[in-house]
């Protein structure tokens, strides 16, 4: 009974702040703020970037390598030019292109497509689970609101009944023992009469 009273007063306080937003608002907010869905969307974007990296790796790759040595001579002190030739410089430019990677690339692209499709399917499943849980919570809360309203109506009816019984008891139409029995029963069940 104590649990019922706590829930009753909490929900009564919550009902005093009128709800202006409907179920669609809460579902949409959950979809936009879900970290699981955002993570899956980011993984789909990463798969697209990986696909672009595979495509870029098929283009010619240019690299430049240089090995330069300089032997300084300052005011006659330093390395002898006859031994070091003053400087030693060499450079290498190379171009690499993969020629026979068609099958490997097809496999990599197919793998990325499968991963992306799996992520999209998991996103749809996660969205449905999220909608289901929010709708269930909304229905539960609405049921609690109806229960609070029902309890309030019962409380009002009991208050009216108590007033009528009190008047009848004062006019000796109703026995005082029956009135007190009614009053005690209400208090035992947790109802507060005004």
MIRO-207425 format. One line per field, with one value per residue (C-alpha): residue number from 1; x, y, z. Coordinates in nm, 4 decimals, always signed. Layout:
# MIRO-207425
i: NUM;...;
u: X;...;
v: Y;...;
w: Z;...;
//
This chain:
# MIRO-207425
i: 1;2;3;4;5;6;7;8;9;10;11;12;13;14;15;16;17;18;19;20;21;22;23;24;25;26;27;28;29;30;31;32;33;34;35;36;37;38;39;40;41;42;43;44;45;46;47;48;49;50;51;52;53;54;55;56;57;58;59;60;61;62;63;64;65;66;67;68;69;70;71;72;73;74;75;76;77;78;79;80;81;82;83;84;85;86;87;88;89;90;91;92;93;94;95;96;97;98;99;100;101;102;103;104;105;106;107;108;109;110;111;112;113;114;115;116;117;118;119;120;121;122;123;124;125;126;127;128;129;130;131;132;133;134;135;136;137;138;139;140;141;142;143;144;145;146;147;148;149;150;151;152;153;154;155;156;157;158;159;160;161;162;163;164;165;166;167;168;169;170;171;172;173;174;175;176;177;178;179;180;181;182;183;184;185;186;187;188;189;190;191;192;193;194;
u: +0.0000;+0.2897;+0.4260;+0.0884;+0.0843;+0.4383;+0.3567;+0.0289;+0.1898;+0.4793;+0.2475;+0.0099;+0.3000;+0.4054;+0.0518;+0.0427;+0.3007;+0.0967;+0.2450;+0.2367;+0.4552;+0.3301;+0.4799;+0.6261;+0.8350;+0.9944;+1.0593;+1.2235;+1.4372;+1.5523;+1.6470;+1.8533;+2.0238;+2.0916;+2.4655;+2.4271;+2.2711;+2.5300;+2.8101;+2.6660;+2.6283;+2.9923;+3.0970;+2.9102;+3.0987;+3.4278;+3.3501;+3.2900;+3.6261;+3.7963;+3.6455;+3.7912;+4.1320;+4.1227;+4.0394;+4.3165;+4.5706;+4.5129;+4.6464;+5.0171;+5.2139;+5.5023;+5.7829;+6.0989;+6.4117;+6.7195;+7.0484;+7.2575;+7.5931;+7.7831;+8.1351;+8.1750;+8.5016;+8.5123;+8.8241;+9.0365;+8.9254;+8.7090;+8.7021;+8.9407;+8.7608;+8.9930;+8.8683;+8.5025;+8.4458;+8.2703;+7.9352;+7.7744;+7.4172;+7.1909;+6.8159;+6.5700;+6.2205;+6.0051;+5.6560;+5.4681;+5.1439;+4.9655;+4.8732;+4.7023;+4.4928;+4.1476;+4.0303;+4.1780;+4.0056;+3.6727;+3.7010;+3.7851;+3.4963;+3.2580;+3.3758;+3.3164;+2.9717;+2.8775;+2.9974;+2.8030;+2.4854;+2.5171;+2.5570;+2.2516;+2.0439;+2.1639;+2.0693;+1.7143;+1.6906;+1.8251;+1.5776;+1.2889;+1.4062;+1.4394;+1.0913;+0.9502;+1.1016;+0.9936;+0.6381;+0.6252;+0.7438;+0.4935;+0.2079;+0.3171;+0.3295;-0.0108;-0.1499;-0.0061;-0.1699;-0.5059;-0.4565;-0.3785;-0.6869;-0.8981;-0.7566;-0.8303;-1.1890;-1.2256;-1.0768;-1.3271;-1.6186;-1.5100;-1.4821;-1.8376;-1.9595;-1.7942;-1.9664;-2.3061;-2.2510;-2.1385;-2.4566;-2.6691;-2.4918;-2.5502;-2.9239;-2.9275;-3.0304;-2.7041;-2.5349;-2.2217;-2.0503;-2.1026;-1.9708;-1.6586;-1.6097;-1.6256;-1.3808;-1.1305;-1.1505;-1.0638;-0.7683;-0.6390;-0.6471;-0.4428;-0.7142;-0.6986;-1.0322;-1.0657;
v: +0.0000;+0.2303;+0.1690;+0.2647;+0.5914;+0.6819;+0.6129;+0.7996;+1.1157;+1.1048;+1.0633;+1.3237;+1.5695;+1.4701;+1.5199;+1.8726;+1.9621;+1.9156;+1.6994;+1.8759;+1.6383;+1.3189;+0.9798;+1.0853;+1.3542;+1.1049;+0.8492;+1.1109;+1.2454;+0.8941;+0.8266;+1.1452;+1.1039;+0.7299;+0.6636;+0.3151;+0.4489;+0.7277;+0.4733;+0.2549;+0.5568;+0.6439;+0.2871;+0.3083;+0.6312;+0.4620;+0.1793;+0.4367;+0.5979;+0.2568;+0.1997;+0.5321;+0.4290;+0.1056;+0.3029;+0.5521;+0.2729;+0.1634;+0.4898;+0.5356;+0.5959;+0.8437;+0.8476;+1.0574;+0.9578;+1.1752;+1.1236;+1.4432;+1.4997;+1.8263;+1.8634;+2.2201;+2.4101;+2.7362;+2.9622;+2.6700;+2.4403;+2.1387;+1.8485;+1.8345;+1.8830;+1.6297;+1.3573;+1.4545;+1.6259;+1.9014;+1.7278;+1.3970;+1.4062;+1.1412;+1.1263;+0.8620;+0.9154;+0.6057;+0.5395;+0.2242;+0.0973;-0.2252;-0.4020;-0.7292;-0.6619;-0.6770;-0.9873;-0.8730;-0.5347;-0.6974;-0.9096;-0.6056;-0.4039;-0.6978;-0.7368;-0.3684;-0.3872;-0.6855;-0.5047;-0.1907;-0.3891;-0.5722;-0.2395;-0.0952;-0.4014;-0.3745;-0.0055;-0.0914;-0.3579;-0.1159;+0.1519;-0.0936;-0.2059;+0.1556;+0.2404;-0.0677;+0.0204;+0.3856;+0.2916;+0.0371;+0.3006;+0.5506;+0.3002;+0.2106;+0.5762;+0.6391;+0.3417;+0.4866;+0.8203;+0.6485;+0.4682;+0.7981;+0.9600;+0.6631;+0.6809;+1.0525;+0.9888;+0.7219;+0.9613;+1.2322;+0.9873;+0.8649;+1.2238;+1.2930;+0.9688;+1.0593;+1.3994;+1.2405;+0.9701;+1.2314;+1.4328;+1.1204;+1.0222;+1.3683;+1.3369;+0.9859;+0.8235;+0.6316;+0.4700;+0.6395;+0.2979;+0.2307;+0.5764;+0.5260;+0.1799;+0.3330;+0.6070;+0.3589;+0.1299;+0.4194;+0.5222;+0.1638;+0.1521;+0.4709;+0.7157;+1.0620;+1.2281;+1.6050;
w: +0.0000;+0.0769;-0.2735;-0.4203;-0.2266;-0.3336;-0.6977;-0.6596;-0.5268;-0.7744;-1.0690;-0.9319;-0.9170;-1.2687;-1.3971;-1.2627;-1.5282;-1.8440;-2.1167;-2.4525;-2.6524;-2.8091;-2.8794;-3.2152;-3.0456;-2.8073;-3.0814;-3.3058;-3.0203;-2.9353;-3.2968;-3.3253;-2.9862;-2.9870;-2.9505;-3.0987;-3.4189;-3.4449;-3.4048;-3.6818;-3.9122;-3.8478;-3.9278;-4.2613;-4.3387;-4.2471;-4.4889;-4.7625;-4.6825;-4.6908;-5.0344;-5.1486;-5.0099;-5.2104;-5.5245;-5.4537;-5.4041;-5.7664;-5.9029;-5.9677;-5.6490;-5.6827;-5.4271;-5.3960;-5.2036;-5.1593;-4.9761;-4.9563;-4.7806;-4.7638;-4.6221;-4.4958;-4.5148;-4.3187;-4.3484;-4.4523;-4.1705;-4.2316;-4.4721;-4.7653;-5.0991;-5.2641;-5.0310;-5.0018;-5.3373;-5.1370;-5.1493;-5.2325;-5.3665;-5.5072;-5.5652;-5.6736;-5.8100;-5.8472;-5.9793;-5.8750;-6.0231;-5.9350;-6.2557;-6.1741;-5.8654;-6.0232;-5.8369;-5.5065;-5.5427;-5.6274;-5.3131;-5.0983;-5.2436;-5.1966;-4.8363;-4.7650;-4.9289;-4.7114;-4.3982;-4.4927;-4.5673;-4.2337;-4.0541;-4.2268;-4.1354;-3.7735;-3.7774;-3.8862;-3.6141;-3.3515;-3.4628;-3.4307;-3.0853;-2.9746;-3.1039;-2.9327;-2.5948;-2.6132;-2.7130;-2.4274;-2.1778;-2.3155;-2.2816;-1.9286;-1.8307;-1.9851;-1.7926;-1.4722;-1.5540;-1.6005;-1.2686;-1.0953;-1.2465;-1.1360;-0.7845;-0.7729;-0.8758;-0.6071;-0.3506;-0.4515;-0.4338;-0.0895;+0.0325;-0.0872;+0.0680;+0.3976;+0.4010;+0.3325;+0.5970;+0.8488;+0.7948;+0.8201;+1.1397;+1.2881;+1.2106;+1.3665;+1.0382;+1.0261;+1.3260;+1.4584;+1.4910;+1.1199;+1.0320;+1.2459;+1.0979;+0.7492;+0.8533;+1.0082;+0.7049;+0.4752;+0.6901;+0.7011;+0.3209;+0.3003;+0.1961;+0.3477;+0.3891;+0.3757;
//
